[in-house]
Amino acid sequence: MEGNVEAEAHKTRLASAAGNRKKSVAEEPVTSVLTDGDVPIFEGDLNADDEVIAALGYKPEFKREFSLWTSFCVSFAVLGLLPSFASTLYYGMGYAGTAGMVWGWIIAMAFIQCVAMGMAELCSAMPTSGGLYYAAAVLAPPGYGPLAAWITGWSNWLVQVTGAPSVDYALAAMILAAASISNPSYVPENYQVFLLTTFIMILHGMISSMPTRWIATFNSYGSTFNIIALVITVIIIPAATNRGSQGLPRFTASSTVWSGFYAGTDFPNGVAMLMSFISVIWTMSGYDAPFHLSEECANANIASPRAIVMTSGFGGLFGWFLQLVVAYTVINIDDVLDSDLGQPWAAFLLQVLPKNTALAVLGLTIVCGFSMGQGCMVAASRVTFAYARDDCFPLSRVWKQVNPHTKTPVNAVWLNCVIGILLTLLIFGGEYAIGAIFSIGALAAFVAFTIPITIRTFFVGNRFRPGPWHLGRASPFIGTASTAFTLLMIPILCLPSATGHDLTPSLMNWTCLVWGAPMLGVLIWWVVDAHTWFEGPKVNIEHRMAVAGPQSVTDGKAVDIEDSSGRGSSEKGSQPGDTLSKKAIEGA
């Protein structure tokens, strides 16, 4: 008797919710794991953004307190042009010199912008925290969705989980380099870099656990400061350079800058310039942040893709200006790369500016780096939450919890924080060991970014329903360029700087191991076990099948829907991971 009462109550609840939400998936501008005839059921009123996320199969769980501007701010903070450039100057300048810096940035950015636009198109159609992982699952050919999601998700998670520690390590190195400039007798020790990095990671974990509005405000101020600091740096270096007092012209001749390759590798100049793309790719890899924040953004299917394109576009332009400033003022590349300061950006500033001015610019970079690291922590926690929501991790039930007070995924924040601190133990393995977390960020990011774009371009056909922001007829051309660039860069990013007898373990590029070993591990896990239980994105909202028109809902088991051509829509069936769909349809 009690069971009948509960069933009737459940049935009444669904009917009441259906009265508040009658649109089918087909009526929303989304490409979803749900079938077009499904009608999501949710108690209470839904706004337009919540209707979209419901059509994607998820309950609205976050407050939508991000806007186009604040989403751009988080993304630009994650991009962190000034601290990113400072962190990767060793690769951009050290592999191919000034010619590689100025030409390499232009060439790489043209293709990176293609990747960003392809990602933005997917974001508009699927504005969910799962982002690329969700897109790969939905767009993959029948039967391959879970595998595509598994590979994309883990590669993207490797990007996210290494983002904050790599930034915070570089930030700690800059802080200690500033101390070394002020006190030349001080030489930073590895344990000091590790302890300072750990302290910064904990601070970022605390900030990222705050309510969404506080985080959005923090990142808004941080990104504004990032932009101001970048403009000041671009102006102050050429204006205050002391090259003249060293008997040099204010700027290096253009003929030298644009054609002066530095022999930083054993490879030909063309290959060396391609290798220097790691600096551009790592610096520009933060533009996916609006995708992961889309469930917290108002007007997400328009604002989030715009934020992606804005981040990549403005970042690419301002980044090139910074490249030009450094390329035209650097005096001796060897001294920059081999300085006792242990930080090439600090060494460059001290080479071309008076000491106090160099410290001031380094101080601006440090503040920007702190904002960047915090943005990385926020983005990473949202990715971890999204994957845990689909039970990708051990103890997913813990990591997918949303704190009832802050309405943020606090457990996911601290999981990332602990893993990040453990990763920074690579500091004790030497410069090349800790440098691998930069390479893995560049390689893993591009693999994760491009898999769903490639599937969308070559395998989807008319199964993709564009959102309100789309590329139109240019989409297949942009997708092809993105795929070709990624296929070229995967082996390039794994090349060591030395070859033959000159290649030693200390000079080895460990990217292929640091990225390849975990990815091989998850593939083995897939073959041995995960393929039996992992089914891709899991719907967590109840829904029913519409009949006799898009706003009609069944009151029992699913039945075929007759469209104008007389075909049944239910023949498409539910997605394999759609467990709640079955409960709603069969148990109502």
C-alpha positions in Angstrom: 0.0 0.0 0.0 2.8 2.3 0.9 4.6 1.6 -2.4 1.4 2.5 -4.3 1.2 5.8 -2.4 4.9 6.6 -3.2 4.3 5.7 -6.9 1.3 7.9 -7.1 3.2 10.8 -5.4 6.1 10.3 -7.8 3.6 10.3 -10.7 2.0 13.5 -9.4 5.4 15.2 -9.0 6.4 14.4 -12.6 3.1 15.6 -13.9 3.4 18.8 -12.0 7.0 19.3 -13.2 5.9 18.6 -16.7 3.4 21.4 -16.5 6.3 23.8 -15.8 8.6 22.4 -18.4 7.1 21.1 -21.7 9.7 21.8 -24.3 11.3 18.8 -25.9 15.0 18.5 -26.7 14.2 19.1 -30.4 12.9 22.6 -29.5 16.2 23.6 -27.9 19.4 24.7 -29.9 21.4 21.9 -28.5 23.1 18.6 -29.5 22.3 16.3 -26.6 22.7 12.8 -25.2 18.9 12.8 -25.0 16.7 12.0 -28.1 14.8 14.8 -29.8 11.4 13.6 -28.5 12.5 13.6 -24.8 11.0 16.2 -22.5 13.2 16.9 -19.4 11.2 17.0 -16.1 12.2 19.3 -13.4 10.3 20.6 -10.3 10.0 24.4 -10.3 10.3 27.0 -12.9 13.3 27.0 -15.3 14.8 30.1 -17.0 16.1 29.9 -20.6 19.6 28.8 -19.5 18.3 26.1 -17.2 16.1 24.8 -20.0 19.1 24.4 -22.2 21.1 22.5 -19.5 18.0 20.3 -18.8 17.8 19.5 -22.5 21.5 18.4 -22.3 20.4 15.9 -19.6 21.6 17.7 -16.4 19.9 19.3 -13.4 20.7 23.0 -13.0 22.9 22.9 -9.9 24.9 26.2 -9.9 24.0 29.8 -9.6 24.4 31.6 -12.9 26.5 34.5 -11.7 29.0 34.7 -14.5 28.5 37.0 -17.5 30.2 37.4 -20.8 32.7 39.7 -19.1 33.4 37.7 -16.0 33.7 34.5 -18.1 36.2 36.3 -20.3 37.9 37.5 -17.1 38.4 34.0 -15.8 39.5 32.8 -19.2 41.9 35.7 -19.6 43.2 35.1 -16.1 43.8 31.4 -16.9 45.5 32.5 -20.2 47.7 34.9 -18.1 49.6 36.3 -21.0 52.3 38.0 -19.0 53.0 35.2 -16.5 52.5 32.5 -19.2 55.0 34.3 -21.5 57.4 34.6 -18.5 57.0 31.0 -17.6 57.7 29.6 -21.1 60.3 32.2 -22.4 62.9 29.4 -22.2 61.1 27.5 -24.9 60.0 30.4 -27.1 63.4 32.1 -27.2 65.6 29.2 -26.4 64.6 26.9 -29.3 64.6 29.3 -32.2 65.6 32.8 -31.0 63.9 36.0 -32.0 62.9 34.8 -35.5 61.1 31.9 -34.0 59.4 34.2 -31.5 58.0 36.7 -34.0 57.2 34.3 -36.9 56.3 31.4 -34.7 53.6 33.3 -32.8 51.9 34.5 -36.0 51.8 31.1 -37.6 50.8 29.2 -34.5 48.1 31.7 -33.6 46.4 31.4 -36.9 45.8 27.7 -36.3 45.1 28.1 -32.6 42.3 30.6 -33.5 40.8 27.8 -35.7 40.8 25.5 -32.7 39.2 28.2 -30.5 36.4 28.9 -33.0 35.7 25.2 -33.5 35.5 24.8 -29.7 33.2 27.9 -29.4 30.8 26.3 -31.9 30.6 23.1 -29.8 30.2 25.2 -26.7 27.2 27.0 -28.1 25.4 23.7 -28.9 26.5 22.0 -25.6 27.1 24.6 -22.9 27.9 22.2 -20.0 30.8 21.9 -17.6 31.8 18.6 -19.2 32.7 20.6 -22.3 34.8 18.7 -24.7 34.3 15.4 -23.0 30.5 15.7 -23.4 30.9 16.8 -27.0 33.1 13.9 -27.9 30.6 11.4 -26.4 27.6 12.9 -28.2 29.2 13.4 -31.6 31.2 10.1 -31.9 29.9 7.5 -34.3 27.4 5.0 -32.8 29.1 2.7 -30.4 32.2 4.8 -30.0 30.8 7.6 -27.8 32.0 6.2 -24.5 35.6 5.6 -25.8 35.8 9.0 -27.4 34.6 10.6 -24.1 37.0 8.5 -22.1 40.1 9.5 -24.1 39.1 13.2 -24.4 38.1 13.4 -20.8 41.3 12.0 -19.4 43.5 14.0 -21.7 41.7 17.2 -20.8 41.8 16.3 -17.1 45.6 16.0 -17.4 45.7 19.5 -18.7 43.6 20.9 -15.9 45.3 19.1 -13.1 48.7 20.2 -14.2 47.6 23.8 -14.9 47.7 25.3 -11.4 50.9 23.5 -10.2 52.8 24.6 -13.4 51.7 28.2 -13.0 52.3 28.2 -9.2 55.8 26.7 -9.6 56.7 29.4 -12.1 55.2 32.0 -9.8 57.3 30.7 -6.9 60.4 30.7 -9.0 59.7 34.4 -10.0 59.2 35.4 -6.3 62.4 33.8 -5.3 64.2 35.3 -8.3 63.0 38.7 -7.2 64.5 38.0 -3.8 67.8 37.0 -5.4 67.9 40.2 -7.5 67.5 42.2 -4.2 70.0 40.1 -2.4 72.6 38.7 -4.9 74.1 36.4 -2.3 70.8 34.5 -2.0 70.5 31.4 -4.2 67.0 29.7 -4.0 67.0 26.0 -3.0 64.6 23.4 -4.5 62.9 22.8 -1.1 62.2 26.5 -0.8 60.6 26.6 -4.3 58.5 23.5 -3.3 57.3 25.0 0.0 56.4 28.3 -1.6 54.6 26.5 -4.5 52.6 24.5 -1.9 51.7 27.6 0.0 50.4 29.3 -3.1 48.4 26.1 -4.1 46.7 26.1 -0.7 45.8 29.8 -1.1 44.3 29.1 -4.5 42.3 26.2 -3.1 40.8 28.4 -0.5 39.8 31.1 -2.9 38.4 28.6 -5.4 36.2 27.1 -2.6 34.4 30.4 -2.1 30.9 31.2 -3.5 30.6 31.7 -7.2 30.0 35.5 -6.9 33.1 36.0 -4.9 35.2 34.0 -7.3 33.7 35.9 -10.3 34.6 39.2 -8.6 38.1 38.1 -7.7 38.8 37.0 -11.3 37.2 40.2 -12.7 39.7 42.3 -10.7 42.5 39.9 -11.5 41.9 40.0 -15.2 41.6 43.7 -15.2 44.9 43.9 -13.5 46.4 41.4 -16.0 45.4 43.6 -18.9 46.7 46.8 -17.3 50.0 45.1 -16.3 50.4 43.7 -19.8 49.9 47.2 -21.4 52.4 48.7 -18.8 55.0 46.1 -19.6 54.7 46.4 -23.3 55.2 50.2 -22.9 57.8 50.3 -20.1 60.4 47.9 -21.6 61.1 49.8 -24.8 60.7 53.1 -23.0 63.0 52.4 -20.1 65.5 50.1 -21.6 69.1 50.8 -20.7 70.6 49.3 -23.9 71.9 52.7 -24.8 74.0 52.9 -21.6 75.5 49.6 -22.7 76.7 51.1 -26.0 73.8 49.5 -28.0 71.1 51.0 -30.1 67.7 51.2 -28.4 66.3 48.3 -30.5 67.9 45.5 -32.4 67.7 45.8 -36.2 64.6 44.3 -37.8 66.7 42.3 -40.2 68.3 40.6 -37.2 65.1 40.1 -35.2 63.1 38.6 -38.1 65.8 36.4 -39.5 68.0 35.7 -36.5 67.6 32.1 -35.6 69.2 30.9 -32.4 70.7 27.4 -32.5 69.0 26.1 -29.4 68.4 22.6 -30.8 70.2 20.1 -33.0 67.3 20.3 -35.6 67.0 22.6 -38.7 65.6 26.1 -38.1 62.2 25.2 -39.5 61.8 22.3 -37.0 63.2 24.4 -34.2 60.6 27.0 -34.9 57.8 24.4 -34.7 59.3 23.2 -31.4 59.1 26.7 -30.1 55.3 26.6 -30.6 55.1 24.9 -27.2 55.4 28.4 -25.7 52.5 29.7 -27.8 50.3 26.6 -27.3 50.8 26.5 -23.5 50.3 30.2 -23.2 47.1 30.2 -25.2 45.6 27.0 -23.7 43.3 28.7 -21.3 40.6 29.8 -23.7 38.6 26.7 -22.9 37.7 28.0 -19.4 34.3 29.6 -20.5 33.2 26.1 -21.7 33.8 24.6 -18.3 32.1 27.6 -16.6 29.1 27.6 -18.9 26.7 26.1 -16.3 27.4 29.1 -14.1 27.1 31.7 -16.9 23.9 33.6 -17.9 23.0 33.4 -21.6 25.6 30.6 -21.8 25.0 29.4 -25.4 26.0 32.8 -26.6 28.1 34.4 -23.9 30.4 31.4 -23.4 31.4 30.9 -27.0 32.0 34.6 -27.4 34.2 34.5 -24.3 36.3 31.7 -25.9 36.8 33.5 -29.2 37.5 36.8 -27.4 40.1 35.2 -25.1 42.0 33.6 -28.0 41.7 36.7 -30.3 42.8 39.3 -27.8 45.3 37.0 -26.2 46.9 36.3 -29.5 47.1 39.9 -30.5 48.5 41.2 -27.2 50.8 38.2 -26.9 52.4 39.0 -30.2 53.0 42.6 -29.1 54.8 41.2 -26.1 56.9 38.9 -28.3 57.9 41.8 -30.4 59.0 43.9 -27.5 61.2 41.2 -26.1 62.6 40.2 -29.5 63.6 43.8 -30.3 65.3 44.4 -26.9 67.0 41.2 -25.8 70.8 41.5 -25.8 72.2 38.1 -25.2 70.0 35.0 -25.4 72.6 32.7 -23.8 72.8 34.9 -20.7 69.0 35.0 -20.4 68.7 31.2 -20.6 71.7 30.3 -18.3 71.4 33.0 -15.6 71.9 32.0 -12.0 68.6 33.5 -11.2 66.9 30.4 -12.5 64.2 32.3 -14.2 64.7 33.6 -17.8 62.1 36.3 -17.6 63.8 37.8 -14.6 67.2 37.5 -16.2 65.9 39.2 -19.4 64.4 42.1 -17.4 67.6 42.6 -15.5 69.5 42.6 -18.8 67.6 45.3 -20.5 66.2 47.5 -17.6 67.6 49.3 -14.6 67.4 47.1 -11.5 64.5 48.9 -9.8 62.5 49.0 -13.0 63.1 45.3 -13.6 61.9 44.5 -10.1 58.8 46.6 -10.7 57.9 44.7 -13.9 58.7 41.4 -12.2 56.3 42.4 -9.4 53.5 43.1 -11.9 54.2 39.6 -13.4 54.0 38.0 -10.0 50.6 39.5 -9.2 49.3 38.5 -12.6 50.7 35.0 -12.0 48.8 34.7 -8.8 45.5 35.6 -10.6 46.3 33.1 -13.4 47.0 30.2 -11.0 43.7 30.9 -9.2 41.8 30.9 -12.5 43.5 27.5 -13.4 42.3 26.1 -10.1 38.7 27.2 -10.6 38.6 25.8 -14.2 40.2 22.5 -13.1 37.7 22.0 -10.3 34.8 22.4 -12.6 36.2 19.8 -15.0 36.8 17.4 -12.1 33.2 18.0 -10.9 31.8 17.3 -14.3 33.7 14.1 -14.8 32.9 12.9 -11.3 29.2 13.6 -12.0 29.5 10.9 -14.6 31.4 8.6 -12.3 34.7 8.7 -14.1 36.9 8.6 -11.0 37.2 6.4 -8.0 35.1 7.9 -5.2 33.2 10.0 -7.7 30.4 10.3 -5.2 32.7 12.4 -3.0 34.2 14.6 -5.7 30.9 15.5 -7.4 29.4 17.0 -4.2 28.4 20.6 -4.4 28.8 22.4 -1.1 25.4 23.5 0.2 26.7 26.8 1.5 29.0 28.0 -1.2 27.2 26.2 -4.1 30.6 25.3 -5.5 32.4 21.9 -5.9 34.7 22.3 -2.9 35.7 18.6 -2.7 36.8 18.7 -6.4 38.9 21.8 -5.6 40.8 20.1 -2.9 41.3 16.9 -4.9 43.0 19.0 -7.6 45.0 20.9 -5.0 46.4 17.8 -3.4 47.3 16.2 -6.7 48.9 19.4 -7.9 51.1 19.6 -4.7 52.2 16.0 -5.3 53.1 16.9 -8.9 55.4 19.7 -7.8 57.6 17.1 -6.1 59.1 16.9 -9.7 61.0 20.0 -8.6 63.5 17.7 -6.9 64.0 15.8 -10.1 65.6 18.7 -11.8 64.8 21.4 -14.4 63.7 19.0 -17.2 61.6 16.8 -14.9 59.5 19.7 -13.6 59.5 21.2 -17.2 57.5 18.2 -18.3 54.3 19.6 -16.7 54.5 22.5 -19.2 54.9 20.2 -22.1 52.1 17.9 -21.0 49.8 20.9 -20.7 50.4 21.9 -24.3 50.1 18.4 -25.8 47.2 17.1 -23.7 45.3 20.3 -24.2 45.5 20.1 -28.0 44.6 16.5 -28.1 41.5 17.1 -25.9 40.6 20.3 -27.7 40.8 18.7 -31.2 39.2 15.3 -30.8 35.5 16.6 -30.7 36.3 19.1 -33.4 37.7 16.3 -35.6 34.7 14.1 -35.0 32.4 17.1 -35.7 34.2 17.8 -39.0 34.6 14.3 -40.4 32.1 11.9 -38.8 29.0 13.7 -37.7 27.2 14.8 -40.9 23.7 16.2 -40.1 23.6 14.8 -36.5 25.0 18.1 -35.2 22.5 20.8 -34.3 24.3 24.1 -34.1 23.6 26.5 -31.3 23.0 30.2 -31.7 26.7 30.9 -32.2 28.1 28.9 -35.1 30.6 29.0 -38.0 28.2 28.3 -40.8 29.8 27.1 -44.1 33.3 27.8 -42.7 33.0 25.1 -40.1 34.4 22.2 -42.1 37.4 24.2 -43.3 38.2 25.5 -39.8 37.8 22.0 -38.4 40.2 20.5 -41.0 42.8 23.2 -40.3 42.5 22.4 -36.5 42.9 18.7 -37.0 45.9 19.0 -39.4 47.7 21.4 -37.0 47.2 19.0 -34.1 48.4 16.0 -36.0 51.6 17.9 -36.9 52.2 19.2 -33.4 51.8 15.9 -31.5 55.2 14.5 -32.5 56.9 17.9 -32.6 56.0 18.6 -29.0 57.7 15.3 -28.0 61.1 16.1 -29.7 64.1 16.7 -27.4 66.4 19.6 -28.1 69.4 17.4 -28.6 70.0 14.3 -30.8 72.4 11.5 -31.2 75.3 11.2 -28.8 74.4 14.7 -27.3 71.1 13.4 -26.0 71.4 12.5 -22.3 68.6 11.7 -19.8 68.9 15.3 -18.4 68.2 16.7 -21.9 65.5 14.3 -22.8 62.0 15.6 -23.5 59.9 13.6 -21.1 56.6 14.7 -22.5 56.0 11.5 -24.3 56.4 9.6 -21.0 54.6 12.0 -18.7 51.6 12.3 -21.0 51.8 9.0 -22.8 52.2 6.8 -19.7 48.9 8.0 -18.0 47.1 7.9 -21.3 48.3 4.3 -22.0 47.2 3.5 -18.5 43.7 4.8 -19.0 43.5 2.9 -22.3 44.5 -0.3 -20.6 42.0 0.4 -17.9 39.4 0.9 -20.6 40.1 -2.5 -22.3 40.4 -4.4 -19.0 37.5 -2.9 -17.0 36.1 0.5 -17.8 34.4 -0.5 -21.0 32.0 -2.6 -19.0 30.7 0.2 -16.9 31.6 3.6 -18.4 28.9 4.8 -20.7 29.8 8.5 -21.2 27.8 11.4 -19.9 25.1 10.3 -17.4 21.8 12.0 -17.4 20.8 13.2 -13.9 17.5 14.7 -14.7 14.2 12.8 -15.1 12.5 13.1 -18.5 9.8 11.6 -20.6 9.0 11.0 -24.2 6.7 13.5 -25.9 3.8 12.3 -28.0 1.4 13.8 -30.4 3.3 17.0 -30.6 6.3 18.6 -29.0 4.4 19.7 -25.8 2.6 16.5 -25.0 3.9 14.1 -22.4 3.2 10.4 -21.8 1.8 9.2 -18.5 3.2 5.7 -18.6 5.6 3.7 -20.7 7.3 5.2 -23.7 5.4 4.9 -27.0 6.3 5.8 -30.5 6.0 9.4 -31.6 4.4 9.9 -34.9 5.8 12.9 -36.9 4.5 14.3 -40.1 6.1 11.5 -42.1 4.6 8.8 -39.9 7.9 7.6 -38.5 8.4 6.8 -34.8 10.9 9.1 -33.0 11.4 6.6 -30.2 13.2 4.3 -32.6 16.3 6.3 -31.9 16.3 4.9 -28.3 18.0 6.2 -25.2 21.7 6.6 -24.7 23.4 3.7 -22.9 24.1 5.8 -19.8 20.6 7.2 -19.6 19.6 5.3 -16.5 17.3 8.1 -15.1 15.5 8.2 -18.4 14.4 4.6 -18.0 13.2 5.3 -14.5 11.2 8.3 -15.6 9.7 6.5 -18.5 9.0 3.1 -17.0 8.4 4.0 -13.4 6.1 7.0 -13.8 
